[in-house]
Amino acid sequence: MIDIENADELVGYLRENGHIEPGEKPILRTLRGGVSNKTVWRRRDDNSAWVLKQALPKLRVPSEWFSDPARIRVEADGLRYLPSITSPGSIPVLVFEDTDQHILAMEAVP
């Protein structure tokens, strides 16, 4: 399992999976405060921006609170479905989903 909060791991993962070009150096910023996900903002050389989320098996709370990280699929399903019932542009676009790594990427909102 990769750690998307580790910049080197994340850039390697994005390159290996064809989400960025081989020589590209995206700007990454870890977004703090998430309890159930690791969350990273990523901007490419072309200024497009994504938010990547990776579901955690143990929530970031003092007590022992575990949750199946496969739940990220439900969020990805919501991002696929909601545009069909909402106003255009009101839902971030799902960029990709990786069910093995429990990651999804969506377009960042302005």
ABEGO torsion letter per residue (X at the ends): XBBAABAAAAAAAAAAAGABBAABBBBBBBBBGBAABBBBBBBBAAGBBBBBBBBBABBBBABBBBBBAAAAAAAAAAAAAAAAABBBGABBBBABBBAAAGBBBBBBBX
